[in-house]
């Protein structure tokens, strides 16, 4: 039999901030993030959907332009390229 503990959202109290880096180091030297997980406790996780990968070759000049545009938009170059491709595909 599996024992499941249901915890309402917001019932965990956050830790107080450490005053110094030394205080934090001392705390983690004597504690573990796993202290609250007992034997038999289920830990849930989210698994992202699997996707395929496509390799596209660009000239160094084009890659630099892509990186600059992505930087100004606050995203990575791969994310920006994927956004542009998806926009184009949705308009077909």
Beta strands, then each sheet from edge to edge (+ up, - down):
end
